[in-house]
Amino acid sequence: RIVYVNGDYLPEEEAKISIFDRGFLMSDGVYEVTSVLNGKLIDFPGHATRLERSLGELDMASPVSMDELLAIHRELVSRNEIEEGLVYLQITRGAPGDRDFAFPDPSTTPSTIVLFTQNKPGLADSPAAKTGTKVISIEDIRWGRRDIKTVQLLYPSMGKMMAKKAGCDDAWMVEDGFVTEGTSNNAYIVKGGKIITRELSTDILHGITRAAVLRLAAEAQMEVEERNFTIDEAKQADEAFTTSASAFVMPVVEIDGVTLGNGTPGTVARRLREIYLEESLKTAI
Ligand code: PLP
C-alpha cells in the first residue's frame, strides 16, 4: 500500500513518524475518514470543511490547502486502485523533539500529516445493513468537546469492546439518560414515521453523513425532529439506525437486548440508506 506522509508518497513500510509526535504522545491531533465508492470520494467538501473547523478549534493550521488535500486523496485512491473503501487522514501538532504539555511554536514545529487508504470491497453492499445491528448502551464518559474530531478514541474503542463482549455490534453512549451518539456514528430513532436525532452541540460529532441524510430526508418529505431522546425512548421506538461515513445508514434492530419492531431493518432506515447511497454517488468526486 502506498501511503502519504508529510509531502511524500511511500510504501507503508518506509513511512516514518517521530516518537515525539504529539499525536503519539498526547492524542494531539485530528482526523477524517472519507469513503470511496466507484473509485470516487463521498461527501469530500463536508469532510474538508469539518477538518478545517477541528484544526481551528485546536489552534492548529493545516499543512496543505484543501485543494491539495483533495489531490492527495485522489492520488492515493488511484495509486492503491481503491474502488470501494476509505481514506483516512490525520493531522497532528507535529514533533517538537521533546515532551512538553505546552503547545510547541508552529513556526519551528510543523504539523504532521498522514493519509492512507483502506480497501473494502463490498462496502456499500454490507451484510450488516440487511440483518441490522445490535447495540448496548454505556455511559458516555468522554471529554466535553466531542464536536472536535480528535484522535483521542480510547473510550469509544473500549465501548466497542464492551459491545463485542456482550455479543453486540456497537455501543450507544448515554449521558444523563439521553443518548449522545454511537462509538463512531450518530444515533437516530424512528417513532410514528418521525426521525428523531440529537441536536448539534459540543456533546456530539457533527456527522457529515448526518447532515446529508437529514437534508435528503427533508427533501423526501420525511418528518425530522432534532432533539434529545432517552435510551428508554429508544427501546420503545419503531426502528433505529446510525449514520457514519464508513457505514452510511446502518439499521439497528436491538438495544440492550430489547428487539425493535419485528427485529429486522425498518422501512425508514432502509429507504434512507438507499437514497443516501444513490445521491452521494451522484455528487462523488
Ligand atoms: N460520531 C462519532 C463519535 C464518530 O466517530 C463519527 C465518525 O467517525 C460519527 C459520529 C459520524 O460522522 P461522519 O458521518 O462524519 O462519519
py3Dmol code that shows the C-alpha trace and the ligand (Angstrom):
import py3Dmol

protein = """\
ATOM      1  CA  ARG A   1       0.000   0.000   0.000  1.00  0.00           C
ATOM      2  CA  ILE A   2       1.201   3.489  -0.847  1.00  0.00           C
ATOM      3  CA  VAL A   3       0.675   5.998   1.959  1.00  0.00           C
ATOM      4  CA  TYR A   4       1.211   9.757   2.224  1.00  0.00           C
ATOM      5  CA  VAL A   5       3.428  11.275   4.933  1.00  0.00           C
ATOM      6  CA  ASN A   6       4.382  14.966   5.073  1.00  0.00           C
ATOM      7  CA  GLY A   7       4.593  15.519   1.338  1.00  0.00           C
ATOM      8  CA  ASP A   8       5.825  12.075   0.254  1.00  0.00           C
ATOM      9  CA  TYR A   9       4.083   9.075  -1.279  1.00  0.00           C
ATOM     10  CA  LEU A  10       5.785   5.957   0.103  1.00  0.00           C
ATOM     11  CA  PRO A  11       5.262   2.214   0.524  1.00  0.00           C
ATOM     12  CA  GLU A  12       3.780   1.848   4.040  1.00  0.00           C
ATOM     13  CA  GLU A  13       6.877   0.019   5.356  1.00  0.00           C
ATOM     14  CA  GLU A  14       9.006   3.074   4.575  1.00  0.00           C
ATOM     15  CA  ALA A  15       6.799   5.650   6.304  1.00  0.00           C
ATOM     16  CA  LYS A  16       8.340   7.151   9.462  1.00  0.00           C
ATOM     17  CA  ILE A  17       6.984   9.350  12.261  1.00  0.00           C
ATOM     18  CA  SER A  18       8.976  10.748  15.211  1.00  0.00           C
ATOM     19  CA  ILE A  19       8.442   9.157  18.641  1.00  0.00           C
ATOM     20  CA  PHE A  20       7.992  12.768  19.884  1.00  0.00           C
ATOM     21  CA  ASP A  21       4.988  13.344  17.654  1.00  0.00           C
ATOM     22  CA  ARG A  22       2.256  14.882  19.814  1.00  0.00           C
ATOM     23  CA  GLY A  23      -0.317  12.684  18.135  1.00  0.00           C
ATOM     24  CA  PHE A  24       1.514   9.658  19.524  1.00  0.00           C
ATOM     25  CA  LEU A  25       2.349  11.123  22.968  1.00  0.00           C
ATOM     26  CA  MET A  26      -0.791  13.171  23.666  1.00  0.00           C
ATOM     27  CA  SER A  27      -3.516  12.340  21.133  1.00  0.00           C
ATOM     28  CA  ASP A  28      -2.942  15.919  19.993  1.00  0.00           C
ATOM     29  CA  GLY A  29      -4.389  15.642  16.532  1.00  0.00           C
ATOM     30  CA  VAL A  30      -7.474  15.463  14.381  1.00  0.00           C
ATOM     31  CA  TYR A  31      -8.659  13.126  11.661  1.00  0.00           C
ATOM     32  CA  GLU A  32     -11.215  12.499   8.951  1.00  0.00           C
ATOM     33  CA  VAL A  33     -12.474   9.374   7.236  1.00  0.00           C
ATOM     34  CA  THR A  34     -13.895   9.705   3.738  1.00  0.00           C
ATOM     35  CA  SER A  35     -15.475   6.779   1.950  1.00  0.00           C
ATOM     36  CA  VAL A  36     -14.789   5.782  -1.632  1.00  0.00           C
ATOM     37  CA  LEU A  37     -17.419   4.253  -3.889  1.00  0.00           C
ATOM     38  CA  ASN A  38     -16.849   3.523  -7.582  1.00  0.00           C
ATOM     39  CA  GLY A  39     -13.364   4.965  -7.108  1.00  0.00           C
ATOM     40  CA  LYS A  40     -14.779   8.358  -6.075  1.00  0.00           C
ATOM     41  CA  LEU A  41     -14.831  10.308  -2.819  1.00  0.00           C
ATOM     42  CA  ILE A  42     -18.147  10.647  -0.984  1.00  0.00           C
ATOM     43  CA  ASP A  43     -19.020  13.983   0.703  1.00  0.00           C
ATOM     44  CA  PHE A  44     -15.435  15.268   0.385  1.00  0.00           C
ATOM     45  CA  PRO A  45     -16.269  19.003   0.760  1.00  0.00           C
ATOM     46  CA  GLY A  46     -18.070  18.264   4.046  1.00  0.00           C
ATOM     47  CA  HIS A  47     -15.080  16.379   5.447  1.00  0.00           C
ATOM     48  CA  ALA A  48     -12.655  19.124   4.347  1.00  0.00           C
ATOM     49  CA  THR A  49     -14.807  21.810   5.975  1.00  0.00           C
ATOM     50  CA  ARG A  50     -15.083  19.883   9.241  1.00  0.00           C
ATOM     51  CA  LEU A  51     -11.330  19.256   9.237  1.00  0.00           C
ATOM     52  CA  GLU A  52     -10.671  22.995   8.983  1.00  0.00           C
ATOM     53  CA  ARG A  53     -13.055  23.572  11.873  1.00  0.00           C
ATOM     54  CA  SER A  54     -11.436  20.880  14.062  1.00  0.00           C
ATOM     55  CA  LEU A  55      -7.991  22.354  13.349  1.00  0.00           C
ATOM     56  CA  GLY A  56      -9.204  25.878  14.120  1.00  0.00           C
ATOM     57  CA  GLU A  57     -10.736  24.829  17.456  1.00  0.00           C
ATOM     58  CA  LEU A  58      -7.337  23.405  18.474  1.00  0.00           C
ATOM     59  CA  ASP A  59      -5.270  26.347  17.149  1.00  0.00           C
ATOM     60  CA  MET A  60      -3.656  24.198  14.508  1.00  0.00           C
ATOM     61  CA  ALA A  61      -3.020  25.106  10.901  1.00  0.00           C
ATOM     62  CA  SER A  62      -3.357  22.706   8.000  1.00  0.00           C
ATOM     63  CA  PRO A  63      -0.003  21.971   6.360  1.00  0.00           C
ATOM     64  CA  VAL A  64      -1.783  21.720   2.990  1.00  0.00           C
ATOM     65  CA  SER A  65      -4.591  23.633   1.291  1.00  0.00           C
ATOM     66  CA  MET A  66      -7.977  21.965   0.890  1.00  0.00           C
ATOM     67  CA  ASP A  67      -7.353  21.729  -2.875  1.00  0.00           C
ATOM     68  CA  GLU A  68      -4.066  19.927  -2.249  1.00  0.00           C
ATOM     69  CA  LEU A  69      -5.851  17.683   0.225  1.00  0.00           C
ATOM     70  CA  LEU A  70      -8.350  16.642  -2.430  1.00  0.00           C
ATOM     71  CA  ALA A  71      -5.488  15.976  -4.846  1.00  0.00           C
ATOM     72  CA  ILE A  72      -3.715  13.775  -2.255  1.00  0.00           C
ATOM     73  CA  HIS A  73      -6.921  11.824  -1.584  1.00  0.00           C
ATOM     74  CA  ARG A  74      -7.398  11.212  -5.303  1.00  0.00           C
ATOM     75  CA  GLU A  75      -3.770  10.274  -5.850  1.00  0.00           C
ATOM     76  CA  LEU A  76      -3.912   7.643  -3.074  1.00  0.00           C
ATOM     77  CA  VAL A  77      -7.213   6.236  -4.332  1.00  0.00           C
ATOM     78  CA  SER A  78      -5.721   5.944  -7.787  1.00  0.00           C
ATOM     79  CA  ARG A  79      -2.300   4.541  -6.752  1.00  0.00           C
ATOM     80  CA  ASN A  80      -3.916   1.945  -4.495  1.00  0.00           C
ATOM     81  CA  GLU A  81      -6.663   1.156  -7.016  1.00  0.00           C
ATOM     82  CA  ILE A  82      -9.459   1.636  -4.496  1.00  0.00           C
ATOM     83  CA  GLU A  83     -12.922   1.053  -5.930  1.00  0.00           C
ATOM     84  CA  GLU A  84     -14.659   0.724  -2.552  1.00  0.00           C
ATOM     85  CA  GLY A  85     -13.006   1.670   0.692  1.00  0.00           C
ATOM     86  CA  LEU A  86     -11.900   4.513   2.902  1.00  0.00           C
ATOM     87  CA  VAL A  87      -9.306   7.258   3.006  1.00  0.00           C
ATOM     88  CA  TYR A  88      -8.004   8.032   6.498  1.00  0.00           C
ATOM     89  CA  LEU A  89      -6.416  11.437   7.099  1.00  0.00           C
ATOM     90  CA  GLN A  90      -4.686  12.567  10.278  1.00  0.00           C
ATOM     91  CA  ILE A  91      -3.037  15.857  11.186  1.00  0.00           C
ATOM     92  CA  THR A  92      -1.174  16.144  14.480  1.00  0.00           C
ATOM     93  CA  ARG A  93       0.647  19.033  16.164  1.00  0.00           C
ATOM     94  CA  GLY A  94       3.993  17.710  14.996  1.00  0.00           C
ATOM     95  CA  ALA A  95       7.092  16.537  16.812  1.00  0.00           C
ATOM     96  CA  PRO A  96       8.815  19.206  18.915  1.00  0.00           C
ATOM     97  CA  GLY A  97      11.759  16.933  19.756  1.00  0.00           C
ATOM     98  CA  ASP A  98      10.837  16.598  23.408  1.00  0.00           C
ATOM     99  CA  ARG A  99       7.750  16.071  25.559  1.00  0.00           C
ATOM    100  CA  ASP A 100       6.026  19.132  26.988  1.00  0.00           C
ATOM    101  CA  PHE A 101       2.379  19.927  27.793  1.00  0.00           C
ATOM    102  CA  ALA A 102       2.593  23.410  26.256  1.00  0.00           C
ATOM    103  CA  PHE A 103       1.974  23.599  22.510  1.00  0.00           C
ATOM    104  CA  PRO A 104       5.205  23.983  20.510  1.00  0.00           C
ATOM    105  CA  ASP A 105       5.745  27.050  18.316  1.00  0.00           C
ATOM    106  CA  PRO A 106       4.139  26.164  14.964  1.00  0.00           C
ATOM    107  CA  SER A 107       6.828  28.113  13.088  1.00  0.00           C
ATOM    108  CA  THR A 108       9.503  25.689  14.296  1.00  0.00           C
ATOM    109  CA  THR A 109       7.320  22.587  14.712  1.00  0.00           C
ATOM    110  CA  PRO A 110       5.306  21.894  11.568  1.00  0.00           C
ATOM    111  CA  SER A 111       2.273  19.668  11.935  1.00  0.00           C
ATOM    112  CA  THR A 112       2.423  16.053  10.781  1.00  0.00           C
ATOM    113  CA  ILE A 113       0.056  14.915   8.048  1.00  0.00           C
ATOM    114  CA  VAL A 114      -0.586  11.285   7.207  1.00  0.00           C
ATOM    115  CA  LEU A 115      -3.070   9.700   4.824  1.00  0.00           C
ATOM    116  CA  PHE A 116      -3.692   6.066   3.953  1.00  0.00           C
ATOM    117  CA  THR A 117      -6.352   4.078   2.159  1.00  0.00           C
ATOM    118  CA  GLN A 118      -8.286   1.034   3.362  1.00  0.00           C
ATOM    119  CA  ASN A 119      -9.536  -1.275   0.653  1.00  0.00           C
ATOM    120  CA  LYS A 120     -13.070  -2.502   1.478  1.00  0.00           C
ATOM    121  CA  PRO A 121     -14.693  -4.326  -1.421  1.00  0.00           C
ATOM    122  CA  GLY A 122     -18.435  -4.636  -0.844  1.00  0.00           C
ATOM    123  CA  LEU A 123     -18.586  -1.609   1.479  1.00  0.00           C
ATOM    124  CA  ALA A 124     -21.889  -0.407   0.053  1.00  0.00           C
ATOM    125  CA  ASP A 125     -23.390  -3.893  -0.009  1.00  0.00           C
ATOM    126  CA  SER A 126     -22.772  -4.671   3.652  1.00  0.00           C
ATOM    127  CA  PRO A 127     -24.486  -7.800   5.070  1.00  0.00           C
ATOM    128  CA  ALA A 128     -24.992  -5.944   8.386  1.00  0.00           C
ATOM    129  CA  ALA A 129     -27.241  -3.450   6.608  1.00  0.00           C
ATOM    130  CA  LYS A 130     -29.517  -6.343   5.624  1.00  0.00           C
ATOM    131  CA  THR A 131     -29.750  -8.002   9.029  1.00  0.00           C
ATOM    132  CA  GLY A 132     -29.456  -4.861  11.168  1.00  0.00           C
ATOM    133  CA  THR A 133     -27.099  -4.358  14.105  1.00  0.00           C
ATOM    134  CA  LYS A 134     -27.367  -4.848  17.852  1.00  0.00           C
ATOM    135  CA  VAL A 135     -26.215  -2.208  20.317  1.00  0.00           C
ATOM    136  CA  ILE A 136     -25.717  -1.975  24.048  1.00  0.00           C
ATOM    137  CA  SER A 137     -25.891   1.275  25.986  1.00  0.00           C
ATOM    138  CA  ILE A 138     -22.943   2.515  28.018  1.00  0.00           C
ATOM    139  CA  GLU A 139     -22.341   5.672  29.974  1.00  0.00           C
ATOM    140  CA  ASP A 140     -20.766   8.496  27.983  1.00  0.00           C
ATOM    141  CA  ILE A 141     -17.679   9.492  29.940  1.00  0.00           C
ATOM    142  CA  ARG A 142     -15.794  11.226  27.098  1.00  0.00           C
ATOM    143  CA  TRP A 143     -14.479  14.787  27.324  1.00  0.00           C
ATOM    144  CA  GLY A 144     -16.731  17.780  26.648  1.00  0.00           C
ATOM    145  CA  ARG A 145     -15.606  18.722  23.116  1.00  0.00           C
ATOM    146  CA  ARG A 146     -16.930  15.805  21.113  1.00  0.00           C
ATOM    147  CA  ASP A 147     -17.609  18.180  18.223  1.00  0.00           C
ATOM    148  CA  ILE A 148     -13.857  18.233  17.530  1.00  0.00           C
ATOM    149  CA  LYS A 149     -12.806  15.129  15.638  1.00  0.00           C
ATOM    150  CA  THR A 150      -9.693  14.309  17.672  1.00  0.00           C
ATOM    151  CA  VAL A 151      -7.705  11.070  17.584  1.00  0.00           C
ATOM    152  CA  GLN A 152      -8.443  10.613  21.289  1.00  0.00           C
ATOM    153  CA  LEU A 153     -10.503   7.457  20.730  1.00  0.00           C
ATOM    154  CA  LEU A 154      -9.734   5.244  23.706  1.00  0.00           C
ATOM    155  CA  TYR A 155     -13.191   5.322  25.278  1.00  0.00           C
ATOM    156  CA  PRO A 156     -15.084   4.682  22.020  1.00  0.00           C
ATOM    157  CA  SER A 157     -12.641   1.847  21.424  1.00  0.00           C
ATOM    158  CA  MET A 158     -13.375   0.419  24.895  1.00  0.00           C
ATOM    159  CA  GLY A 159     -17.093   0.833  24.185  1.00  0.00           C
ATOM    160  CA  LYS A 160     -16.738  -1.203  21.024  1.00  0.00           C
ATOM    161  CA  MET A 161     -15.042  -3.973  23.046  1.00  0.00           C
ATOM    162  CA  MET A 162     -17.798  -3.889  25.703  1.00  0.00           C
ATOM    163  CA  ALA A 163     -20.316  -4.331  22.866  1.00  0.00           C
ATOM    164  CA  LYS A 164     -18.373  -7.240  21.384  1.00  0.00           C
ATOM    165  CA  LYS A 165     -18.138  -8.937  24.776  1.00  0.00           C
ATOM    166  CA  ALA A 166     -21.911  -8.638  25.066  1.00  0.00           C
ATOM    167  CA  GLY A 167     -22.307 -10.266  21.640  1.00  0.00           C
ATOM    168  CA  CYS A 168     -23.336  -6.971  20.036  1.00  0.00           C
ATOM    169  CA  ASP A 169     -22.003  -4.775  17.244  1.00  0.00           C
ATOM    170  CA  ASP A 170     -21.690  -1.369  18.840  1.00  0.00           C
ATOM    171  CA  ALA A 171     -22.452   0.774  21.868  1.00  0.00           C
ATOM    172  CA  TRP A 172     -24.686   3.833  22.151  1.00  0.00           C
ATOM    173  CA  MET A 173     -23.387   6.282  24.706  1.00  0.00           C
ATOM    174  CA  VAL A 174     -25.761   7.790  27.226  1.00  0.00           C
ATOM    175  CA  GLU A 175     -25.396  10.945  29.312  1.00  0.00           C
ATOM    176  CA  ASP A 176     -27.969  11.951  31.951  1.00  0.00           C
ATOM    177  CA  GLY A 177     -30.278   9.312  30.465  1.00  0.00           C
ATOM    178  CA  PHE A 178     -30.063  10.791  26.951  1.00  0.00           C
ATOM    179  CA  VAL A 179     -28.349   9.105  24.022  1.00  0.00           C
ATOM    180  CA  THR A 180     -25.428  11.150  22.716  1.00  0.00           C
ATOM    181  CA  GLU A 181     -24.143   9.001  19.825  1.00  0.00           C
ATOM    182  CA  GLY A 182     -22.624   5.655  18.883  1.00  0.00           C
ATOM    183  CA  THR A 183     -18.912   4.909  19.325  1.00  0.00           C
ATOM    184  CA  SER A 184     -18.250   6.039  15.750  1.00  0.00           C
ATOM    185  CA  ASN A 185     -21.617   7.144  14.399  1.00  0.00           C
ATOM    186  CA  ASN A 186     -24.613   9.378  15.038  1.00  0.00           C
ATOM    187  CA  ALA A 187     -27.733   7.776  16.533  1.00  0.00           C
ATOM    188  CA  TYR A 188     -31.370   8.009  15.416  1.00  0.00           C
ATOM    189  CA  ILE A 189     -34.724   6.555  16.349  1.00  0.00           C
ATOM    190  CA  VAL A 190     -37.973   6.489  14.390  1.00  0.00           C
ATOM    191  CA  LYS A 191     -41.366   6.739  16.045  1.00  0.00           C
ATOM    192  CA  GLY A 192     -44.645   7.041  14.152  1.00  0.00           C
ATOM    193  CA  GLY A 193     -42.682   7.732  10.953  1.00  0.00           C
ATOM    194  CA  LYS A 194     -40.790  10.624  12.539  1.00  0.00           C
ATOM    195  CA  ILE A 195     -36.976  10.579  12.511  1.00  0.00           C
ATOM    196  CA  ILE A 196     -35.538  11.753  15.830  1.00  0.00           C
ATOM    197  CA  THR A 197     -31.870  12.572  16.396  1.00  0.00           C
ATOM    198  CA  ARG A 198     -29.974  14.593  18.970  1.00  0.00           C
ATOM    199  CA  GLU A 199     -29.443  18.249  18.088  1.00  0.00           C
ATOM    200  CA  LEU A 200     -25.933  19.524  17.281  1.00  0.00           C
ATOM    201  CA  SER A 201     -23.852  20.831  20.188  1.00  0.00           C
ATOM    202  CA  THR A 202     -20.423  20.192  21.696  1.00  0.00           C
ATOM    203  CA  ASP A 203     -21.885  16.898  23.026  1.00  0.00           C
ATOM    204  CA  ILE A 204     -21.626  15.059  19.709  1.00  0.00           C
ATOM    205  CA  LEU A 205     -19.636  14.960  16.494  1.00  0.00           C
ATOM    206  CA  HIS A 206     -21.331  16.901  13.719  1.00  0.00           C
ATOM    207  CA  GLY A 207     -21.543  13.998  11.319  1.00  0.00           C
ATOM    208  CA  ILE A 208     -21.083  14.706   7.640  1.00  0.00           C
ATOM    209  CA  THR A 209     -23.348  11.755   6.846  1.00  0.00           C
ATOM    210  CA  ARG A 210     -25.867  13.091   9.392  1.00  0.00           C
ATOM    211  CA  ALA A 211     -26.041  16.432   7.570  1.00  0.00           C
ATOM    212  CA  ALA A 212     -26.555  14.734   4.193  1.00  0.00           C
ATOM    213  CA  VAL A 213     -29.128  12.241   5.496  1.00  0.00           C
ATOM    214  CA  LEU A 214     -31.204  14.910   7.276  1.00  0.00           C
ATOM    215  CA  ARG A 215     -31.198  17.048   4.129  1.00  0.00           C
ATOM    216  CA  LEU A 216     -32.248  14.084   1.969  1.00  0.00           C
ATOM    217  CA  ALA A 217     -34.930  13.046   4.482  1.00  0.00           C
ATOM    218  CA  ALA A 218     -36.428  16.550   4.377  1.00  0.00           C
ATOM    219  CA  GLU A 219     -36.314  16.545   0.566  1.00  0.00           C
ATOM    220  CA  ALA A 220     -38.161  13.206   0.583  1.00  0.00           C
ATOM    221  CA  GLN A 221     -40.875  14.796   2.805  1.00  0.00           C
ATOM    222  CA  MET A 222     -39.907  12.652   5.775  1.00  0.00           C
ATOM    223  CA  GLU A 223     -40.501  14.243   9.157  1.00  0.00           C
ATOM    224  CA  VAL A 224     -37.334  15.039  11.147  1.00  0.00           C
ATOM    225  CA  GLU A 225     -37.079  16.220  14.739  1.00  0.00           C
ATOM    226  CA  GLU A 226     -33.699  17.246  16.165  1.00  0.00           C
ATOM    227  CA  ARG A 227     -33.988  16.732  19.911  1.00  0.00           C
ATOM    228  CA  ASN A 228     -32.527  14.701  22.731  1.00  0.00           C
ATOM    229  CA  PHE A 229     -34.058  11.288  23.297  1.00  0.00           C
ATOM    230  CA  THR A 230     -33.561   8.930  26.208  1.00  0.00           C
ATOM    231  CA  ILE A 231     -32.300   5.378  25.971  1.00  0.00           C
ATOM    232  CA  ASP A 232     -35.711   4.246  27.316  1.00  0.00           C
ATOM    233  CA  GLU A 233     -37.471   6.084  24.498  1.00  0.00           C
ATOM    234  CA  ALA A 234     -35.092   4.419  22.042  1.00  0.00           C
ATOM    235  CA  LYS A 235     -36.059   0.968  23.324  1.00  0.00           C
ATOM    236  CA  GLN A 236     -39.708   1.769  22.603  1.00  0.00           C
ATOM    237  CA  ALA A 237     -39.040   3.169  19.131  1.00  0.00           C
ATOM    238  CA  ASP A 238     -40.368   1.564  15.940  1.00  0.00           C
ATOM    239  CA  GLU A 239     -36.874   1.493  14.488  1.00  0.00           C
ATOM    240  CA  ALA A 240     -33.394   2.868  14.986  1.00  0.00           C
ATOM    241  CA  PHE A 241     -30.302   3.456  12.898  1.00  0.00           C
ATOM    242  CA  THR A 242     -26.902   5.118  12.821  1.00  0.00           C
ATOM    243  CA  THR A 243     -25.019   7.153  10.237  1.00  0.00           C
ATOM    244  CA  SER A 244     -21.316   7.437   9.511  1.00  0.00           C
ATOM    245  CA  ALA A 245     -19.020   7.947   6.543  1.00  0.00           C
ATOM    246  CA  SER A 246     -17.766   4.372   6.791  1.00  0.00           C
ATOM    247  CA  ALA A 247     -21.117   2.581   7.210  1.00  0.00           C
ATOM    248  CA  PHE A 248     -23.546   5.097   5.601  1.00  0.00           C
ATOM    249  CA  VAL A 249     -27.013   4.419   7.097  1.00  0.00           C
ATOM    250  CA  MET A 250     -26.941   1.327   9.320  1.00  0.00           C
ATOM    251  CA  PRO A 251     -30.167  -0.125  10.783  1.00  0.00           C
ATOM    252  CA  VAL A 252     -30.219  -1.016  14.496  1.00  0.00           C
ATOM    253  CA  VAL A 253     -32.623  -3.809  15.464  1.00  0.00           C
ATOM    254  CA  GLU A 254     -31.802  -4.394  19.123  1.00  0.00           C
ATOM    255  CA  ILE A 255     -30.880  -2.137  22.067  1.00  0.00           C
ATOM    256  CA  ASP A 256     -29.771  -3.711  25.383  1.00  0.00           C
ATOM    257  CA  GLY A 257     -31.474  -6.966  24.374  1.00  0.00           C
ATOM    258  CA  VAL A 258     -34.765  -5.233  23.514  1.00  0.00           C
ATOM    259  CA  THR A 259     -35.904  -6.008  19.960  1.00  0.00           C
ATOM    260  CA  LEU A 260     -37.199  -3.066  17.938  1.00  0.00           C
ATOM    261  CA  GLY A 261     -40.215  -3.651  15.709  1.00  0.00           C
ATOM    262  CA  ASN A 262     -40.046  -7.151  14.237  1.00  0.00           C
ATOM    263  CA  GLY A 263     -36.272  -7.342  14.646  1.00  0.00           C
ATOM    264  CA  THR A 264     -35.424  -6.560  11.027  1.00  0.00           C
ATOM    265  CA  PRO A 265     -34.230  -3.249   9.500  1.00  0.00           C
ATOM    266  CA  GLY A 266     -37.043  -0.699   9.448  1.00  0.00           C
ATOM    267  CA  THR A 267     -38.533   0.847   6.329  1.00  0.00           C
ATOM    268  CA  VAL A 268     -37.281   4.364   7.131  1.00  0.00           C
ATOM    269  CA  ALA A 269     -33.687   3.216   7.697  1.00  0.00           C
ATOM    270  CA  ARG A 270     -33.708   1.072   4.553  1.00  0.00           C
ATOM    271  CA  ARG A 271     -35.137   3.885   2.452  1.00  0.00           C
ATOM    272  CA  LEU A 272     -32.647   6.428   3.818  1.00  0.00           C
ATOM    273  CA  ARG A 273     -29.746   4.092   3.107  1.00  0.00           C
ATOM    274  CA  GLU A 274     -30.920   3.680  -0.458  1.00  0.00           C
ATOM    275  CA  ILE A 275     -31.464   7.410  -1.013  1.00  0.00           C
ATOM    276  CA  TYR A 276     -28.152   8.309   0.631  1.00  0.00           C
ATOM    277  CA  LEU A 277     -26.122   5.843  -1.455  1.00  0.00           C
ATOM    278  CA  GLU A 278     -27.854   6.906  -4.642  1.00  0.00           C
ATOM    279  CA  GLU A 279     -27.464  10.645  -4.032  1.00  0.00           C
ATOM    280  CA  SER A 280     -23.932  10.536  -2.683  1.00  0.00           C
ATOM    281  CA  LEU A 281     -22.768   8.602  -5.735  1.00  0.00           C
ATOM    282  CA  LYS A 282     -24.153  11.400  -7.908  1.00  0.00           C
ATOM    283  CA  THR A 283     -22.123  14.041  -6.074  1.00  0.00           C
ATOM    284  CA  ALA A 284     -18.993  11.886  -5.540  1.00  0.00           C
ATOM    285  CA  ILE A 285     -15.770  13.445  -6.849  1.00  0.00           C
TER     286      ILE A 285
END
"""
ligand_1 = """\
16
PLP
N -19.926 10.347 15.915
C -18.699 9.878 16.204
C -18.254 9.803 17.629
C -17.840 9.454 15.165
O -16.617 8.993 15.450
C -18.322 9.508 13.828
C -17.473 9.078 12.691
O -16.331 8.709 12.839
C -19.612 9.991 13.581
C -20.380 10.402 14.654
C -20.160 10.059 12.195
O -19.605 11.132 11.470
P -19.455 11.084 9.885
O -20.837 10.900 9.340
O -18.898 12.412 9.537
O -18.556 9.945 9.582
"""
view = py3Dmol.view(width=600, height=400)
view.addModel(protein, "pdb")
view.setStyle({"model": 0}, {"cartoon": {"style": "trace"}})
view.addModel(ligand_1, "xyz")
view.setStyle({"model": 1}, {"stick": {}})
view.zoomTo()
view.show()
